Amino acid sequence: MTMTLTLYAHRLSQPCRAVEILLRELEVPYKWHEVDFANGQAREPWFAEQINAFKSIPTLISAGDEQSSNADFRLAESHAILRYVCREAGDQEQARRWYPGDEGPRRSAEIDQWLAWHHGNIRSYDSFHPIMNLHLTLPMLKYELQDTQIRPLQEGLKSGLAMLESHFEGQGADGSSPATLCGGEHPTLADLSTVCELYQVVAIGYQFKGYPRVSQWIETIASRPHFKDVSAEILDQGRTIREQSGNYLELENAFI
Ligand SMILES: N[C@@H](CCC(=O)N[C@@H](CS)C(=O)NCC(=O)O)C(=O)O
């Protein structure tokens, strides 16, 4: 990749972290532009007009080539960005491990399948932002909101975790050797995207006690280079919530 890339993102956003970790893994140079999405910056008119009409981060912009008057190339949706980065990265040997593209149509299709499942399942039950709201609300409302807003998400997440656990069990992962979603030692985009999502829950201090293979898989992916650096802010945010939460979050027993 010889063009200049700019990543519009924020490190408290799961899809943004997945893209940034991949850029670093593949040693693709990029400029960083932080978008204060929590304060509504992605919803401002200039953002929709100049950056991304979907009003979301991450957005990746490849600067156009002035000499041939090519326009900038703007791409939204993390899964599309992840695949694009793999297709364009200079180090194709490494990139194909994450996503083989035309070199491995079946493996790529399987990765696509898990990415789609991640968006429709694991991500829909992400409880980080509701827990953040809970953290900021009045103490008298915390227990009530925990029941009405957090528990239903956790129940939904449990069926996804059970699916993953039995998938790994079927692959023969015995809890001592690392497993990946599509088999083989090297993780793919599917592992990266899904683990970045689950890691938000781990950052708060939740333990997936009933899902040992899933826990091991998360730990394996999270111990790769760059993962913890890019996750430092979500870990800080999670720690603050945990330290000030008292016992109402049931960190040890929510996922048994
Ligand atoms: N499907 C999108 C989801 C992106 C997304 O939800 N981004 C959130 C941050 S995590 C966002 O941009 N929120 C801005 C807003 O709601 O104003 C992707 O994978 O890129």
PDBQT file of the ligand as one rigid body, heavy atoms in Angstrom, charges set to zero:
ROOT
HETATM    1  N1  LIG A 301     -21.161  -1.551  11.519  1.00  0.00    +0.000 N 
HETATM    2  C1  LIG A 301     -20.273  -0.463  11.827  1.00  0.00    +0.000 C 
HETATM    3  C2  LIG A 301     -20.563   0.013  13.229  1.00  0.00    +0.000 C 
HETATM    4  C3  LIG A 301     -19.831   1.299  13.532  1.00  0.00    +0.000 C 
HETATM    5  C4  LIG A 301     -20.304   1.921  14.820  1.00  0.00    +0.000 C 
HETATM    6  O1  LIG A 301     -21.277   1.497  15.461  1.00  0.00    +0.000 OA
HETATM    7  N2  LIG A 301     -19.584   2.960  15.222  1.00  0.00    +0.000 N 
HETATM    8  C5  LIG A 301     -19.987   3.722  16.381  1.00  0.00    +0.000 C 
HETATM    9  C6  LIG A 301     -18.871   3.761  17.397  1.00  0.00    +0.000 C 
HETATM   10  S1  LIG A 301     -18.621   2.134  18.075  1.00  0.00    +0.000 SA
HETATM   11  C7  LIG A 301     -20.249   5.156  15.912  1.00  0.00    +0.000 C 
HETATM   12  O2  LIG A 301     -19.693   5.583  14.934  1.00  0.00    +0.000 OA
HETATM   13  N3  LIG A 301     -21.111   5.886  16.604  1.00  0.00    +0.000 N 
HETATM   14  C8  LIG A 301     -21.355   7.241  16.284  1.00  0.00    +0.000 C 
HETATM   15  C9  LIG A 301     -22.724   7.687  16.651  1.00  0.00    +0.000 C 
HETATM   16  O3  LIG A 301     -23.571   6.849  16.998  1.00  0.00    +0.000 OA
HETATM   17  O4  LIG A 301     -22.954   8.896  16.596  1.00  0.00    +0.000 OA
HETATM   18  C10 LIG A 301     -18.814  -0.894  11.664  1.00  0.00    +0.000 C 
HETATM   19  O5  LIG A 301     -18.512  -2.075  11.856  1.00  0.00    +0.000 OA
HETATM   20  O6  LIG A 301     -17.985  -0.043  11.333  1.00  0.00    +0.000 OA
ENDROOT
TORSDOF 0
